[in-house]
Amino acid sequence: MHKKNPPIKSSGTFDMLSETEIKELEVWAETAQISENALISKSEAAGAGMDLLATALGSKIAVHRAVGKPSLSGRGISPARSVRLPADMDEKLIERAEHDQIKPSEVIRRALDEYLSRAS
């Protein structure tokens, strides 16, 4: 027997779930039964997986929030630092990032890596 709907009684969005609702969803996802005769196949449509997740979570924004950014450190959460820059340095940073077609954070990571490599 296939369970069709997750056990959510909230407003229909998955952005603000209680701990109880999260646990109920975990149990539901782990115990959903699929018929022996079910045919499971990969969709040929581009983005079908994202569409499925968006339907389950309520929106593509909710999917991006749930998935998050990939870790830079392999497993776990990457440490984050916040720095304040003078306006002229920020302009140079943005220009460099646009020139190299990368994000400003990647310019900062590369520059810091080079600096720390030389300082060792």
C-alpha positions as CSV (number, residue, x, y, z in Angstrom):
1,M,0.0,0.0,0.0
2,H,1.3,3.4,-0.9
3,K,1.0,6.4,1.5
4,K,-0.1,9.3,-0.7
5,N,0.2,12.3,1.6
6,P,2.7,13.3,4.2
7,P,1.3,13.8,7.7
8,I,1.3,17.7,7.7
9,K,-1.5,19.6,9.2
10,S,0.1,23.1,8.8
11,S,-0.8,25.8,6.3
12,G,0.5,23.8,3.4
13,T,3.9,25.3,3.2
14,F,6.9,23.4,4.4
15,D,9.0,26.4,5.4
16,M,8.0,26.4,9.1
17,L,7.7,22.9,10.4
18,S,7.6,22.0,14.1
19,E,10.0,19.4,15.5
20,T,7.0,17.0,15.8
21,E,6.0,17.6,12.1
22,I,9.6,17.0,11.1
23,K,9.8,13.7,13.0
24,E,6.4,12.6,11.5
25,L,7.7,13.3,8.0
26,E,10.9,11.3,8.8
27,V,8.8,8.3,9.9
28,W,6.5,8.7,6.9
29,A,9.4,8.9,4.4
30,E,11.1,5.9,5.9
31,T,8.0,3.7,6.1
32,A,6.2,4.6,2.8
33,Q,5.5,1.3,1.1
34,I,5.7,0.9,-2.7
35,S,3.7,-1.8,-4.4
36,E,5.7,-4.8,-5.8
37,N,4.2,-4.0,-9.2
38,A,5.2,-0.4,-9.1
39,L,7.3,0.8,-12.1
40,I,9.9,3.3,-11.1
41,S,11.8,5.0,-13.9
42,K,14.0,8.0,-14.4
43,S,12.2,10.9,-16.0
44,E,13.5,12.1,-19.3
45,A,12.4,15.7,-18.6
46,A,15.1,18.1,-17.5
47,G,14.5,19.4,-14.0
48,A,12.0,16.7,-13.1
49,G,13.8,16.0,-9.8
50,M,13.7,19.7,-8.9
51,D,10.0,19.8,-9.8
52,L,9.3,16.8,-7.6
53,L,11.2,18.4,-4.6
54,A,9.5,21.8,-5.2
55,T,6.1,20.1,-5.1
56,A,7.0,18.2,-1.9
57,L,8.5,21.3,-0.2
58,G,6.1,23.9,-1.6
59,S,8.4,25.9,-3.8
60,K,11.9,26.0,-5.4
61,I,13.0,28.5,-2.9
62,A,12.1,26.0,-0.1
63,V,14.2,23.4,-1.9
64,H,17.2,25.7,-2.0
65,R,16.8,26.6,1.6
66,A,16.5,22.9,2.6
67,V,19.5,21.8,0.5
68,G,21.7,24.8,1.3
69,K,25.1,25.5,-0.2
70,P,27.6,22.7,-0.7
71,S,30.2,22.4,2.0
72,L,33.7,23.7,1.1
73,S,35.2,21.4,3.6
74,G,33.9,18.1,2.5
75,R,31.5,17.0,5.2
76,G,29.7,19.3,7.6
77,I,29.2,23.1,7.6
78,S,32.0,25.3,6.2
79,P,33.2,27.9,8.7
80,A,32.2,31.4,7.6
81,R,33.9,34.8,8.2
82,S,32.6,38.3,7.7
83,V,34.8,41.2,7.0
84,R,34.3,44.9,6.4
85,L,36.0,46.4,3.3
86,P,36.7,50.0,2.4
87,A,34.5,51.1,-0.6
88,D,37.5,51.3,-3.0
89,M,38.6,47.7,-2.1
90,D,35.1,46.4,-2.5
91,E,34.9,48.0,-6.0
92,K,38.2,46.3,-7.0
93,L,36.9,43.0,-5.6
94,I,33.7,43.2,-7.6
95,E,35.7,44.2,-10.8
96,R,38.0,41.3,-10.3
97,A,35.2,38.8,-9.7
98,E,33.3,40.0,-12.8
99,H,36.5,39.9,-14.9
100,D,37.3,36.3,-13.7
101,Q,33.5,35.4,-13.9
102,I,33.5,34.1,-10.3
103,K,31.9,35.2,-7.1
104,P,33.6,37.8,-4.9
105,S,33.8,35.2,-2.1
106,E,35.9,33.0,-4.4
107,V,38.3,35.9,-5.1
108,I,38.7,36.3,-1.4
109,R,39.3,32.6,-0.8
110,R,41.9,32.5,-3.5
111,A,43.7,35.6,-2.3
112,L,43.7,34.4,1.3
113,D,44.9,30.9,0.2
114,E,47.8,32.5,-1.7
115,Y,48.7,34.8,1.2
116,L,48.6,32.0,3.8
117,S,50.7,29.8,1.5
118,R,53.4,32.4,1.2
119,A,53.3,33.3,4.9
120,S,54.0,29.7,6.0
